[in-house]
Amino acid sequence: MKGRRFLSIPVFSVFLVLGFVYYVTVFIFLEDWLGLQTSAGSLNAMIFTFLAFLSLFSFFSCVLTDPGGVPSSYVPDVEDSGVADQELKKTDHHCMWINNCVGNRNYKAFIVLVFYATMSSFYSSVVIICCAIEKDWNFVEVFLSRSFYVSQ
């Protein structure tokens, strides 16, 4: 039953985006900026790989962890989840990206996922910006020449 939560387009798209960002950060920008054979490049690749692994692990935790139902005798502070057809204690929301409700039992995993995803995104952005600054890229010229190329 829990494995069926992975069979949704938003969950699959999270895997695709995470894989794409990992590939672009490590094998394109880090390789171009520092080189993966250098100690600085290897260290940065290991740090980003660790952050990406933690993001992926916490994503699995969010998808697979039950949000926490309540016994039928328990009445106070209960909300009906319209998506999951169950009553949940301290329901925050149903997140389509994890295909699960965020409730009492998986709230910590959800917050950890948001934290690690933010850290990974920030680290990737720093790597991309540092590579762009060192290579002295002219983004305006490159963007305009590739976006508005007109053949004569």
Sequence and secondary structure as in RCSB ss.txt:
>XXXX:A:sequence
MKGRRFLSIPVFSVFLVLGFVYYVTVFIFLEDWLGLQTSAGSLNAMIFTFLAFLSLFSFFSCVLTDPGGVPSSYV
PDVEDSGVADQELKKTDHHCMWINNCVGNRNYKAFIVLVFYATMSSFYSSVVIICCAIEKDWNFVEVFLSRSFYV
SQ
>XXXX:A:secstr
 GGGGG SHHHHHHHHHHHHHHHIIIIIIIHHHT TTSHHHHHHHHHHHHHHHHHHHHHHHHHHS   B  TT  
TTEEEETTTTEEEET  EEETTTTEEE TTTHHHHHHHHHHHHHHHHHHHHHHHHHHHHHT  HHHHHHHHHS  
  
